[in-house]
Structures are given as C-alpha cells and as structure tokens.
Amino acid sequence: MKITEVSIKLANEEKLKGFANITFDDVFVVRGIKIINGSEGLFISMPSRKLNNGEYRDIVHPIQNDFRIELEKAILDEYEKSLSQVEQ
C-alpha cells in the first residue's frame, strides 16, 4: 500500500496542532487524523469514536508497527512543510 497524498489543516491550539487526511493508492482516504503535541513531542491520533462506557476506540488504525511509523513520518513531515509555508 502506497501513500499517495497527505493534506494538512493547521490548528492553533496548545495541544492540537492540526488535522491530516491521507490517501492510499489514489483510491482510499482516511480523514481526521489529529496531530497532537504531547509531553514527548508530536504524534498522530487516529480517528476514533466514544463508546457508551466513555472510552474512545480507533475507527481505523495500522495493524503493523512498521506501517504506523511510516504513516506518522509522512504526516509529520507534511505538517512541518505546512508550518514552514505559513512562516514564509
């Protein structure tokens, strides 16, 4: 599966830094991935929904850790590009 597009919408909140949409093989898109500034730096949070017991469960998520790392890198790289474009 190849990542064919990543788009970023920046947010200006303390922890929430933006949202990402990512397209795979030009045929499948995942929208609403959050870019979060946590205590150990930036990370992504997959789209989730709140369950009746108050817990949140991811709607979509990578199964293999290698792919999660690739996904996070692609999103955070595009986030950094978006930030530098705003600064210029």
PyMOL Python script that loads the backbone (N, CA, C, O; Angstrom):
from pymol import cmd

cmd.read_pdbstr("""\
ATOM      1  N   MET A   1       0.844  -1.168   0.000  1.00  0.00           N
ATOM      2  CA  MET A   1       0.000   0.000   0.000  1.00  0.00           C
ATOM      3  C   MET A   1       0.891   1.233   0.000  1.00  0.00           C
ATOM      4  O   MET A   1       1.805   1.352   0.816  1.00  0.00           O
ATOM      5  N   LYS A   2       0.618   2.139  -0.914  1.00  0.00           N
ATOM      6  CA  LYS A   2       1.452   3.322  -1.071  1.00  0.00           C
ATOM      7  C   LYS A   2       0.670   4.569  -0.658  1.00  0.00           C
ATOM      8  O   LYS A   2      -0.490   4.740  -1.033  1.00  0.00           O
ATOM      9  N   ILE A   3       1.314   5.426   0.111  1.00  0.00           N
ATOM     10  CA  ILE A   3       0.725   6.718   0.469  1.00  0.00           C
ATOM     11  C   ILE A   3       0.875   7.624  -0.747  1.00  0.00           C
ATOM     12  O   ILE A   3       1.991   7.888  -1.194  1.00  0.00           O
ATOM     13  N   THR A   4      -0.244   8.099  -1.283  1.00  0.00           N
ATOM     14  CA  THR A   4      -0.182   8.915  -2.496  1.00  0.00           C
ATOM     15  C   THR A   4      -0.485  10.391  -2.255  1.00  0.00           C
ATOM     16  O   THR A   4      -0.196  11.225  -3.114  1.00  0.00           O
ATOM     17  N   GLU A   5      -1.058  10.723  -1.110  1.00  0.00           N
ATOM     18  CA  GLU A   5      -1.305  12.131  -0.803  1.00  0.00           C
ATOM     19  C   GLU A   5      -1.485  12.315   0.693  1.00  0.00           C
ATOM     20  O   GLU A   5      -2.091  11.486   1.372  1.00  0.00           O
ATOM     21  N   VAL A   6      -0.943  13.424   1.193  1.00  0.00           N
ATOM     22  CA  VAL A   6      -1.158  13.824   2.581  1.00  0.00           C
ATOM     23  C   VAL A   6      -1.525  15.296   2.561  1.00  0.00           C
ATOM     24  O   VAL A   6      -0.791  16.110   2.000  1.00  0.00           O
ATOM     25  N   SER A   7      -2.649  15.647   3.164  1.00  0.00           N
ATOM     26  CA  SER A   7      -3.012  17.064   3.277  1.00  0.00           C
ATOM     27  C   SER A   7      -3.180  17.406   4.747  1.00  0.00           C
ATOM     28  O   SER A   7      -3.624  16.586   5.551  1.00  0.00           O
ATOM     29  N   ILE A   8      -2.814  18.643   5.080  1.00  0.00           N
ATOM     30  CA  ILE A   8      -2.796  19.099   6.462  1.00  0.00           C
ATOM     31  C   ILE A   8      -3.646  20.353   6.600  1.00  0.00           C
ATOM     32  O   ILE A   8      -3.588  21.250   5.759  1.00  0.00           O
ATOM     33  N   LYS A   9      -4.430  20.409   7.661  1.00  0.00           N
ATOM     34  CA  LYS A   9      -5.125  21.640   8.047  1.00  0.00           C
ATOM     35  C   LYS A   9      -4.592  22.003   9.425  1.00  0.00           C
ATOM     36  O   LYS A   9      -4.801  21.273  10.394  1.00  0.00           O
ATOM     37  N   LEU A  10      -3.905  23.132   9.507  1.00  0.00           N
ATOM     38  CA  LEU A  10      -3.283  23.540  10.763  1.00  0.00           C
ATOM     39  C   LEU A  10      -4.322  24.022  11.762  1.00  0.00           C
ATOM     40  O   LEU A  10      -5.345  24.593  11.384  1.00  0.00           O
ATOM     41  N   ALA A  11      -4.052  23.789  13.032  1.00  0.00           N
ATOM     42  CA  ALA A  11      -4.861  24.302  14.142  1.00  0.00           C
ATOM     43  C   ALA A  11      -3.928  25.082  15.051  1.00  0.00           C
ATOM     44  O   ALA A  11      -2.729  24.808  15.096  1.00  0.00           O
ATOM     45  N   ASN A  12      -4.461  26.037  15.764  1.00  0.00           N
ATOM     46  CA  ASN A  12      -3.625  26.864  16.620  1.00  0.00           C
ATOM     47  C   ASN A  12      -4.053  26.700  18.073  1.00  0.00           C
ATOM     48  O   ASN A  12      -4.448  27.663  18.730  1.00  0.00           O
ATOM     49  N   GLU A  13      -3.969  25.476  18.561  1.00  0.00           N
ATOM     50  CA  GLU A  13      -4.304  25.196  19.954  1.00  0.00           C
ATOM     51  C   GLU A  13      -3.058  24.693  20.671  1.00  0.00           C
ATOM     52  O   GLU A  13      -2.064  24.338  20.038  1.00  0.00           O
ATOM     53  N   GLU A  14      -3.124  24.668  21.992  1.00  0.00           N
ATOM     54  CA  GLU A  14      -1.954  24.274  22.763  1.00  0.00           C
ATOM     55  C   GLU A  14      -1.491  22.855  22.439  1.00  0.00           C
ATOM     56  O   GLU A  14      -0.306  22.630  22.195  1.00  0.00           O
ATOM     57  N   LYS A  15      -2.419  21.898  22.437  1.00  0.00           N
ATOM     58  CA  LYS A  15      -2.038  20.505  22.177  1.00  0.00           C
ATOM     59  C   LYS A  15      -2.396  20.052  20.767  1.00  0.00           C
ATOM     60  O   LYS A  15      -1.619  19.336  20.136  1.00  0.00           O
ATOM     61  N   LEU A  16      -3.552  20.453  20.267  1.00  0.00           N
ATOM     62  CA  LEU A  16      -3.982  20.064  18.927  1.00  0.00           C
ATOM     63  C   LEU A  16      -3.323  20.991  17.912  1.00  0.00           C
ATOM     64  O   LEU A  16      -3.600  22.190  17.879  1.00  0.00           O
ATOM     65  N   LYS A  17      -2.450  20.426  17.088  1.00  0.00           N
ATOM     66  CA  LYS A  17      -1.685  21.232  16.136  1.00  0.00           C
ATOM     67  C   LYS A  17      -2.231  21.180  14.721  1.00  0.00           C
ATOM     68  O   LYS A  17      -1.891  22.022  13.889  1.00  0.00           O
ATOM     69  N   GLY A  18      -3.079  20.191  14.442  1.00  0.00           N
ATOM     70  CA  GLY A  18      -3.664  20.126  13.103  1.00  0.00           C
ATOM     71  C   GLY A  18      -4.383  18.816  12.860  1.00  0.00           C
ATOM     72  O   GLY A  18      -4.433  17.928  13.711  1.00  0.00           O
ATOM     73  N   PHE A  19      -4.944  18.734  11.651  1.00  0.00           N
ATOM     74  CA  PHE A  19      -5.617  17.529  11.188  1.00  0.00           C
ATOM     75  C   PHE A  19      -4.984  17.099   9.883  1.00  0.00           C
ATOM     76  O   PHE A  19      -4.539  17.938   9.100  1.00  0.00           O
ATOM     77  N   ALA A  20      -4.939  15.797   9.641  1.00  0.00           N
ATOM     78  CA  ALA A  20      -4.381  15.270   8.398  1.00  0.00           C
ATOM     79  C   ALA A  20      -5.405  14.373   7.716  1.00  0.00           C
ATOM     80  O   ALA A  20      -6.177  13.668   8.366  1.00  0.00           O
ATOM     81  N   ASN A  21      -5.389  14.422   6.394  1.00  0.00           N
ATOM     82  CA  ASN A  21      -6.103  13.463   5.558  1.00  0.00           C
ATOM     83  C   ASN A  21      -5.033  12.751   4.755  1.00  0.00           C
ATOM     84  O   ASN A  21      -4.111  13.388   4.247  1.00  0.00           O
ATOM     85  N   ILE A  22      -5.143  11.444   4.634  1.00  0.00           N
ATOM     86  CA  ILE A  22      -4.122  10.680   3.925  1.00  0.00           C
ATOM     87  C   ILE A  22      -4.790   9.736   2.936  1.00  0.00           C
ATOM     88  O   ILE A  22      -5.766   9.058   3.258  1.00  0.00           O
ATOM     89  N   THR A  23      -4.239   9.709   1.718  1.00  0.00           N
ATOM     90  CA  THR A  23      -4.797   8.878   0.648  1.00  0.00           C
ATOM     91  C   THR A  23      -3.815   7.756   0.327  1.00  0.00           C
ATOM     92  O   THR A  23      -2.603   7.959   0.273  1.00  0.00           O
ATOM     93  N   PHE A  24      -4.372   6.577   0.118  1.00  0.00           N
ATOM     94  CA  PHE A  24      -3.588   5.394  -0.228  1.00  0.00           C
ATOM     95  C   PHE A  24      -3.926   4.947  -1.639  1.00  0.00           C
ATOM     96  O   PHE A  24      -5.097   4.825  -1.999  1.00  0.00           O
ATOM     97  N   ASP A  25      -2.895   4.703  -2.434  1.00  0.00           N
ATOM     98  CA  ASP A  25      -3.036   4.168  -3.797  1.00  0.00           C
ATOM     99  C   ASP A  25      -4.050   4.945  -4.644  1.00  0.00           C
ATOM    100  O   ASP A  25      -4.659   4.377  -5.550  1.00  0.00           O
ATOM    101  N   ASP A  26      -4.235   6.231  -4.356  1.00  0.00           N
ATOM    102  CA  ASP A  26      -5.188   7.091  -5.075  1.00  0.00           C
ATOM    103  C   ASP A  26      -6.619   6.565  -5.052  1.00  0.00           C
ATOM    104  O   ASP A  26      -7.430   6.974  -5.883  1.00  0.00           O
ATOM    105  N   VAL A  27      -6.955   5.659  -4.110  1.00  0.00           N
ATOM    106  CA  VAL A  27      -8.304   5.087  -4.101  1.00  0.00           C
ATOM    107  C   VAL A  27      -8.945   5.021  -2.703  1.00  0.00           C
ATOM    108  O   VAL A  27     -10.141   4.743  -2.607  1.00  0.00           O
ATOM    109  N   PHE A  28      -8.200   5.264  -1.630  1.00  0.00           N
ATOM    110  CA  PHE A  28      -8.759   5.134  -0.294  1.00  0.00           C
ATOM    111  C   PHE A  28      -8.226   6.269   0.572  1.00  0.00           C
ATOM    112  O   PHE A  28      -7.021   6.515   0.606  1.00  0.00           O
ATOM    113  N   VAL A  29      -9.131   6.963   1.275  1.00  0.00           N
ATOM    114  CA  VAL A  29      -8.714   8.097   2.101  1.00  0.00           C
ATOM    115  C   VAL A  29      -9.152   7.903   3.546  1.00  0.00           C
ATOM    116  O   VAL A  29     -10.220   7.358   3.825  1.00  0.00           O
ATOM    117  N   VAL A  30      -8.299   8.365   4.456  1.00  0.00           N
ATOM    118  CA  VAL A  30      -8.628   8.427   5.877  1.00  0.00           C
ATOM    119  C   VAL A  30      -8.563   9.903   6.258  1.00  0.00           C
ATOM    120  O   VAL A  30      -7.533  10.554   6.087  1.00  0.00           O
ATOM    121  N   ARG A  31      -9.657  10.413   6.767  1.00  0.00           N
ATOM    122  CA  ARG A  31      -9.749  11.834   7.143  1.00  0.00           C
ATOM    123  C   ARG A  31      -9.803  11.972   8.665  1.00  0.00           C
ATOM    124  O   ARG A  31     -10.253  11.072   9.375  1.00  0.00           O
ATOM    125  N   GLY A  32      -9.334  13.119   9.139  1.00  0.00           N
ATOM    126  CA  GLY A  32      -9.487  13.450  10.547  1.00  0.00           C
ATOM    127  C   GLY A  32      -8.448  12.861  11.480  1.00  0.00           C
ATOM    128  O   GLY A  32      -8.728  12.640  12.658  1.00  0.00           O
ATOM    129  N   ILE A  33      -7.254  12.604  10.970  1.00  0.00           N
ATOM    130  CA  ILE A  33      -6.164  12.160  11.837  1.00  0.00           C
ATOM    131  C   ILE A  33      -5.639  13.402  12.569  1.00  0.00           C
ATOM    132  O   ILE A  33      -5.284  14.394  11.932  1.00  0.00           O
ATOM    133  N   LYS A  34      -5.591  13.347  13.887  1.00  0.00           N
ATOM    134  CA  LYS A  34      -5.157  14.511  14.671  1.00  0.00           C
ATOM    135  C   LYS A  34      -3.643  14.514  14.824  1.00  0.00           C
ATOM    136  O   LYS A  34      -3.012  13.468  14.973  1.00  0.00           O
ATOM    137  N   ILE A  35      -3.079  15.712  14.785  1.00  0.00           N
ATOM    138  CA  ILE A  35      -1.661  15.924  15.077  1.00  0.00           C
ATOM    139  C   ILE A  35      -1.619  16.576  16.456  1.00  0.00           C
ATOM    140  O   ILE A  35      -2.109  17.689  16.646  1.00  0.00           O
ATOM    141  N   ILE A  36      -1.029  15.869  17.409  1.00  0.00           N
ATOM    142  CA  ILE A  36      -1.056  16.274  18.815  1.00  0.00           C
ATOM    143  C   ILE A  36       0.357  16.578  19.301  1.00  0.00           C
ATOM    144  O   ILE A  36       1.306  15.867  18.969  1.00  0.00           O
ATOM    145  N   ASN A  37       0.484  17.643  20.092  1.00  0.00           N
ATOM    146  CA  ASN A  37       1.753  17.957  20.749  1.00  0.00           C
ATOM    147  C   ASN A  37       1.675  17.416  22.173  1.00  0.00           C
ATOM    148  O   ASN A  37       1.055  18.022  23.047  1.00  0.00           O
ATOM    149  N   GLY A  38       2.307  16.279  22.390  1.00  0.00           N
ATOM    150  CA  GLY A  38       2.288  15.633  23.702  1.00  0.00           C
ATOM    151  C   GLY A  38       3.527  15.964  24.509  1.00  0.00           C
ATOM    152  O   GLY A  38       4.363  16.758  24.080  1.00  0.00           O
ATOM    153  N   SER A  39       3.641  15.366  25.656  1.00  0.00           N
ATOM    154  CA  SER A  39       4.773  15.640  26.552  1.00  0.00           C
ATOM    155  C   SER A  39       6.108  15.184  25.962  1.00  0.00           C
ATOM    156  O   SER A  39       7.163  15.689  26.346  1.00  0.00           O
ATOM    157  N   GLU A  40       6.060  14.218  25.017  1.00  0.00           N
ATOM    158  CA  GLU A  40       7.297  13.737  24.387  1.00  0.00           C
ATOM    159  C   GLU A  40       7.416  14.174  22.932  1.00  0.00           C
ATOM    160  O   GLU A  40       8.206  13.608  22.177  1.00  0.00           O
ATOM    161  N   GLY A  41       6.643  15.171  22.538  1.00  0.00           N
ATOM    162  CA  GLY A  41       6.716  15.682  21.171  1.00  0.00           C
ATOM    163  C   GLY A  41       5.460  15.368  20.376  1.00  0.00           C
ATOM    164  O   GLY A  41       4.449  14.928  20.923  1.00  0.00           O
ATOM    165  N   LEU A  42       5.545  15.605  19.073  1.00  0.00           N
ATOM    166  CA  LEU A  42       4.396  15.414  18.192  1.00  0.00           C
ATOM    167  C   LEU A  42       4.102  13.938  17.952  1.00  0.00           C
ATOM    168  O   LEU A  42       5.010  13.112  17.862  1.00  0.00           O
ATOM    169  N   PHE A  43       2.813  13.626  17.851  1.00  0.00           N
ATOM    170  CA  PHE A  43       2.384  12.287  17.464  1.00  0.00           C
ATOM    171  C   PHE A  43       1.035  12.400  16.780  1.00  0.00           C
ATOM    172  O   PHE A  43       0.396  13.451  16.834  1.00  0.00           O
ATOM    173  N   ILE A  44       0.595  11.324  16.134  1.00  0.00           N
ATOM    174  CA  ILE A  44      -0.706  11.329  15.482  1.00  0.00           C
ATOM    175  C   ILE A  44      -1.697  10.500  16.288  1.00  0.00           C
ATOM    176  O   ILE A  44      -1.330   9.551  16.980  1.00  0.00           O
ATOM    177  N   SER A  45      -2.950  10.885  16.178  1.00  0.00           N
ATOM    178  CA  SER A  45      -4.042  10.168  16.826  1.00  0.00           C
ATOM    179  C   SER A  45      -5.061   9.827  15.740  1.00  0.00           C
ATOM    180  O   SER A  45      -5.587  10.713  15.065  1.00  0.00           O
ATOM    181  N   MET A  46      -5.327   8.552  15.585  1.00  0.00           N
ATOM    182  CA  MET A  46      -6.236   8.100  14.540  1.00  0.00           C
ATOM    183  C   MET A  46      -7.675   8.492  14.874  1.00  0.00           C
ATOM    184  O   MET A  46      -8.008   8.694  16.042  1.00  0.00           O
ATOM    185  N   PRO A  47      -8.530   8.600  13.852  1.00  0.00           N
ATOM    186  CA  PRO A  47      -9.943   8.924  14.107  1.00  0.00           C
ATOM    187  C   PRO A  47     -10.554   7.883  15.053  1.00  0.00           C
ATOM    188  O   PRO A  47     -10.298   6.685  14.933  1.00  0.00           O
ATOM    189  N   SER A  48     -11.367   8.371  15.997  1.00  0.00           N
ATOM    190  CA  SER A  48     -11.953   7.469  16.983  1.00  0.00           C
ATOM    191  C   SER A  48     -13.384   7.890  17.292  1.00  0.00           C
ATOM    192  O   SER A  48     -13.843   8.958  16.886  1.00  0.00           O
ATOM    193  N   ARG A  49     -14.069   7.024  18.019  1.00  0.00           N
ATOM    194  CA  ARG A  49     -15.412   7.358  18.475  1.00  0.00           C
ATOM    195  C   ARG A  49     -15.528   6.998  19.944  1.00  0.00           C
ATOM    196  O   ARG A  49     -14.831   6.118  20.451  1.00  0.00           O
ATOM    197  N   LYS A  50     -16.425   7.699  20.610  1.00  0.00           N
ATOM    198  CA  LYS A  50     -16.623   7.477  22.037  1.00  0.00           C
ATOM    199  C   LYS A  50     -17.638   6.351  22.230  1.00  0.00           C
ATOM    200  O   LYS A  50     -18.717   6.359  21.637  1.00  0.00           O
ATOM    201  N   LEU A  51     -17.273   5.390  23.065  1.00  0.00           N
ATOM    202  CA  LEU A  51     -18.149   4.272  23.376  1.00  0.00           C
ATOM    203  C   LEU A  51     -19.086   4.640  24.534  1.00  0.00           C
ATOM    204  O   LEU A  51     -18.884   5.652  25.205  1.00  0.00           O
ATOM    205  N   ASN A  52     -20.088   3.827  24.755  1.00  0.00           N
ATOM    206  CA  ASN A  52     -21.054   4.080  25.829  1.00  0.00           C
ATOM    207  C   ASN A  52     -20.412   4.151  27.207  1.00  0.00           C
ATOM    208  O   ASN A  52     -20.922   4.840  28.090  1.00  0.00           O
ATOM    209  N   ASN A  53     -19.295   3.447  27.404  1.00  0.00           N
ATOM    210  CA  ASN A  53     -18.618   3.450  28.707  1.00  0.00           C
ATOM    211  C   ASN A  53     -17.651   4.622  28.872  1.00  0.00           C
ATOM    212  O   ASN A  53     -16.945   4.708  29.877  1.00  0.00           O
ATOM    213  N   GLY A  54     -17.616   5.527  27.887  1.00  0.00           N
ATOM    214  CA  GLY A  54     -16.766   6.711  27.976  1.00  0.00           C
ATOM    215  C   GLY A  54     -15.390   6.550  27.364  1.00  0.00           C
ATOM    216  O   GLY A  54     -14.671   7.534  27.195  1.00  0.00           O
ATOM    217  N   GLU A  55     -15.010   5.324  27.026  1.00  0.00           N
ATOM    218  CA  GLU A  55     -13.714   5.086  26.389  1.00  0.00           C
ATOM    219  C   GLU A  55     -13.788   5.470  24.916  1.00  0.00           C
ATOM    220  O   GLU A  55     -14.863   5.506  24.316  1.00  0.00           O
ATOM    221  N   TYR A  56     -12.616   5.756  24.351  1.00  0.00           N
ATOM    222  CA  TYR A  56     -12.523   6.029  22.922  1.00  0.00           C
ATOM    223  C   TYR A  56     -11.883   4.845  22.229  1.00  0.00           C
ATOM    224  O   TYR A  56     -10.954   4.238  22.763  1.00  0.00           O
ATOM    225  N   ARG A  57     -12.367   4.510  21.050  1.00  0.00           N
ATOM    226  CA  ARG A  57     -11.816   3.400  20.272  1.00  0.00           C
ATOM    227  C   ARG A  57     -11.540   3.905  18.857  1.00  0.00           C
ATOM    228  O   ARG A  57     -12.383   4.551  18.235  1.00  0.00           O
ATOM    229  N   ASP A  58     -10.326   3.591  18.359  1.00  0.00           N
ATOM    230  CA  ASP A  58      -9.969   3.988  16.992  1.00  0.00           C
ATOM    231  C   ASP A  58     -10.921   3.351  15.992  1.00  0.00           C
ATOM    232  O   ASP A  58     -11.275   2.178  16.114  1.00  0.00           O
ATOM    233  N   ILE A  59     -11.333   4.137  15.002  1.00  0.00           N
ATOM    234  CA  ILE A  59     -12.176   3.628  13.927  1.00  0.00           C
ATOM    235  C   ILE A  59     -11.317   2.911  12.897  1.00  0.00           C
ATOM    236  O   ILE A  59     -11.683   1.848  12.395  1.00  0.00           O
ATOM    237  N   VAL A  60     -10.178   3.501  12.591  1.00  0.00           N
ATOM    238  CA  VAL A  60      -9.188   2.898  11.690  1.00  0.00           C
ATOM    239  C   VAL A  60      -7.831   3.018  12.359  1.00  0.00           C
ATOM    240  O   VAL A  60      -7.584   3.954  13.119  1.00  0.00           O
ATOM    241  N   HIS A  61      -6.952   2.064  12.073  1.00  0.00           N
ATOM    242  CA  HIS A  61      -5.605   2.151  12.632  1.00  0.00           C
ATOM    243  C   HIS A  61      -4.710   1.136  11.924  1.00  0.00           C
ATOM    244  O   HIS A  61      -5.187   0.109  11.440  1.00  0.00           O
ATOM    245  N   PRO A  62      -3.403   1.430  11.867  1.00  0.00           N
ATOM    246  CA  PRO A  62      -2.457   0.472  11.299  1.00  0.00           C
ATOM    247  C   PRO A  62      -2.342  -0.755  12.200  1.00  0.00           C
ATOM    248  O   PRO A  62      -2.413  -0.652  13.424  1.00  0.00           O
ATOM    249  N   ILE A  63      -2.165  -1.906  11.578  1.00  0.00           N
ATOM    250  CA  ILE A  63      -2.002  -3.142  12.337  1.00  0.00           C
ATOM    251  C   ILE A  63      -0.529  -3.399  12.630  1.00  0.00           C
ATOM    252  O   ILE A  63      -0.176  -3.863  13.714  1.00  0.00           O
ATOM    253  N   GLN A  64       0.321  -3.098  11.665  1.00  0.00           N
ATOM    254  CA  GLN A  64       1.754  -3.347  11.829  1.00  0.00           C
ATOM    255  C   GLN A  64       2.469  -2.071  12.266  1.00  0.00           C
ATOM    256  O   GLN A  64       2.195  -0.991  11.743  1.00  0.00           O
ATOM    257  N   ASN A  65       3.389  -2.198  13.229  1.00  0.00           N
ATOM    258  CA  ASN A  65       4.106  -1.048  13.760  1.00  0.00           C
ATOM    259  C   ASN A  65       4.948  -0.355  12.690  1.00  0.00           C
ATOM    260  O   ASN A  65       5.051   0.872  12.691  1.00  0.00           O
ATOM    261  N   ASP A  66       5.551  -1.117  11.778  1.00  0.00           N
ATOM    262  CA  ASP A  66       6.357  -0.502  10.717  1.00  0.00           C
ATOM    263  C   ASP A  66       5.513   0.452   9.874  1.00  0.00           C
ATOM    264  O   ASP A  66       5.970   1.533   9.503  1.00  0.00           O
ATOM    265  N   PHE A  67       4.287   0.045   9.578  1.00  0.00           N
ATOM    266  CA  PHE A  67       3.416   0.906   8.777  1.00  0.00           C
ATOM    267  C   PHE A  67       2.971   2.115   9.581  1.00  0.00           C
ATOM    268  O   PHE A  67       2.838   3.206   9.026  1.00  0.00           O
ATOM    269  N   ARG A  68       2.739   1.944  10.876  1.00  0.00           N
ATOM    270  CA  ARG A  68       2.361   3.093  11.711  1.00  0.00           C
ATOM    271  C   ARG A  68       3.490   4.125  11.717  1.00  0.00           C
ATOM    272  O   ARG A  68       3.230   5.326  11.638  1.00  0.00           O
ATOM    273  N   ILE A  69       4.729   3.671  11.811  1.00  0.00           N
ATOM    274  CA  ILE A  69       5.878   4.576  11.785  1.00  0.00           C
ATOM    275  C   ILE A  69       5.939   5.312  10.447  1.00  0.00           C
ATOM    276  O   ILE A  69       6.167   6.521  10.412  1.00  0.00           O
ATOM    277  N   GLU A  70       5.735   4.583   9.347  1.00  0.00           N
ATOM    278  CA  GLU A  70       5.733   5.204   8.016  1.00  0.00           C
ATOM    279  C   GLU A  70       4.620   6.241   7.893  1.00  0.00           C
ATOM    280  O   GLU A  70       4.836   7.330   7.361  1.00  0.00           O
ATOM    281  N   LEU A  71       3.444   5.903   8.380  1.00  0.00           N
ATOM    282  CA  LEU A  71       2.291   6.796   8.334  1.00  0.00           C
ATOM    283  C   LEU A  71       2.553   8.055   9.151  1.00  0.00           C
ATOM    284  O   LEU A  71       2.318   9.168   8.680  1.00  0.00           O
ATOM    285  N   GLU A  72       3.038   7.878  10.372  1.00  0.00           N
ATOM    286  CA  GLU A  72       3.320   9.019  11.234  1.00  0.00           C
ATOM    287  C   GLU A  72       4.392   9.917  10.633  1.00  0.00           C
ATOM    288  O   GLU A  72       4.273  11.141  10.691  1.00  0.00           O
ATOM    289  N   LYS A  73       5.432   9.332  10.060  1.00  0.00           N
ATOM    290  CA  LYS A  73       6.502  10.123   9.433  1.00  0.00           C
ATOM    291  C   LYS A  73       5.970  10.937   8.262  1.00  0.00           C
ATOM    292  O   LYS A  73       6.295  12.117   8.132  1.00  0.00           O
ATOM    293  N   ALA A  74       5.157  10.324   7.411  1.00  0.00           N
ATOM    294  CA  ALA A  74       4.600  11.034   6.250  1.00  0.00           C
ATOM    295  C   ALA A  74       3.739  12.214   6.700  1.00  0.00           C
ATOM    296  O   ALA A  74       3.819  13.298   6.123  1.00  0.00           O
ATOM    297  N   ILE A  75       2.924  12.006   7.721  1.00  0.00           N
ATOM    298  CA  ILE A  75       2.045  13.070   8.204  1.00  0.00           C
ATOM    299  C   ILE A  75       2.846  14.177   8.883  1.00  0.00           C
ATOM    300  O   ILE A  75       2.621  15.357   8.613  1.00  0.00           O
ATOM    301  N   LEU A  76       3.773  13.812   9.758  1.00  0.00           N
ATOM    302  CA  LEU A  76       4.540  14.838  10.470  1.00  0.00           C
ATOM    303  C   LEU A  76       5.487  15.593   9.544  1.00  0.00           C
ATOM    304  O   LEU A  76       5.734  16.779   9.763  1.00  0.00           O
ATOM    305  N   ASP A  77       6.022  14.938   8.520  1.00  0.00           N
ATOM    306  CA  ASP A  77       6.847  15.641   7.523  1.00  0.00           C
ATOM    307  C   ASP A  77       6.003  16.688   6.786  1.00  0.00           C
ATOM    308  O   ASP A  77       6.446  17.819   6.587  1.00  0.00           O
ATOM    309  N   GLU A  78       4.794  16.307   6.387  1.00  0.00           N
ATOM    310  CA  GLU A  78       3.909  17.243   5.682  1.00  0.00           C
ATOM    311  C   GLU A  78       3.457  18.361   6.615  1.00  0.00           C
ATOM    312  O   GLU A  78       3.288  19.499   6.178  1.00  0.00           O
ATOM    313  N   TYR A  79       3.264  18.056   7.871  1.00  0.00           N
ATOM    314  CA  TYR A  79       2.924  19.074   8.868  1.00  0.00           C
ATOM    315  C   TYR A  79       4.049  20.112   8.973  1.00  0.00           C
ATOM    316  O   TYR A  79       3.784  21.315   8.986  1.00  0.00           O
ATOM    317  N   GLU A  80       5.293  19.652   9.045  1.00  0.00           N
ATOM    318  CA  GLU A  80       6.438  20.579   9.123  1.00  0.00           C
ATOM    319  C   GLU A  80       6.514  21.456   7.869  1.00  0.00           C
ATOM    320  O   GLU A  80       6.817  22.646   7.968  1.00  0.00           O
ATOM    321  N   LYS A  81       6.243  20.882   6.692  1.00  0.00           N
ATOM    322  CA  LYS A  81       6.232  21.671   5.453  1.00  0.00           C
ATOM    323  C   LYS A  81       5.142  22.738   5.509  1.00  0.00           C
ATOM    324  O   LYS A  81       5.361  23.880   5.105  1.00  0.00           O
ATOM    325  N   SER A  82       3.977  22.363   6.008  1.00  0.00           N
ATOM    326  CA  SER A  82       2.876  23.312   6.116  1.00  0.00           C
ATOM    327  C   SER A  82       3.225  24.452   7.066  1.00  0.00           C
ATOM    328  O   SER A  82       2.901  25.609   6.797  1.00  0.00           O
ATOM    329  N   LEU A  83       3.880  24.131   8.168  1.00  0.00           N
ATOM    330  CA  LEU A  83       4.304  25.168   9.116  1.00  0.00           C
ATOM    331  C   LEU A  83       5.289  26.139   8.481  1.00  0.00           C
ATOM    332  O   LEU A  83       5.168  27.352   8.652  1.00  0.00           O
ATOM    333  N   SER A  84       6.266  25.606   7.747  1.00  0.00           N
ATOM    334  CA  SER A  84       7.273  26.480   7.142  1.00  0.00           C
ATOM    335  C   SER A  84       6.670  27.348   6.041  1.00  0.00           C
ATOM    336  O   SER A  84       7.147  28.460   5.816  1.00  0.00           O
ATOM    337  N   GLN A  85       5.639  26.873   5.353  1.00  0.00           N
ATOM    338  CA  GLN A  85       4.973  27.687   4.334  1.00  0.00           C
ATOM    339  C   GLN A  85       4.226  28.851   4.976  1.00  0.00           C
ATOM    340  O   GLN A  85       4.192  29.951   4.425  1.00  0.00           O
ATOM    341  N   VAL A  86       3.633  28.611   6.130  1.00  0.00           N
ATOM    342  CA  VAL A  86       2.907  29.669   6.849  1.00  0.00           C
ATOM    343  C   VAL A  86       3.874  30.724   7.352  1.00  0.00           C
ATOM    344  O   VAL A  86       3.567  31.916   7.333  1.00  0.00           O
ATOM    345  N   GLU A  87       5.051  30.284   7.806  1.00  0.00           N
ATOM    346  CA  GLU A  87       6.048  31.207   8.351  1.00  0.00           C
ATOM    347  C   GLU A  87       6.653  32.107   7.289  1.00  0.00           C
ATOM    348  O   GLU A  87       7.150  33.188   7.607  1.00  0.00           O
ATOM    349  N   GLN A  88       6.619  31.679   6.026  1.00  0.00           N
ATOM    350  CA  GLN A  88       7.239  32.471   4.949  1.00  0.00           C
ATOM    351  C   GLN A  88       6.338  33.504   4.408  1.00  0.00           C
ATOM    352  O   GLN A  88       6.720  34.244   3.502  1.00  0.00           O
TER     353      GLN A  88
END
""", "prot")
cmd.dss("prot")
cmd.show_as("cartoon", "prot")
cmd.util.cbc("prot")
cmd.orient("prot")
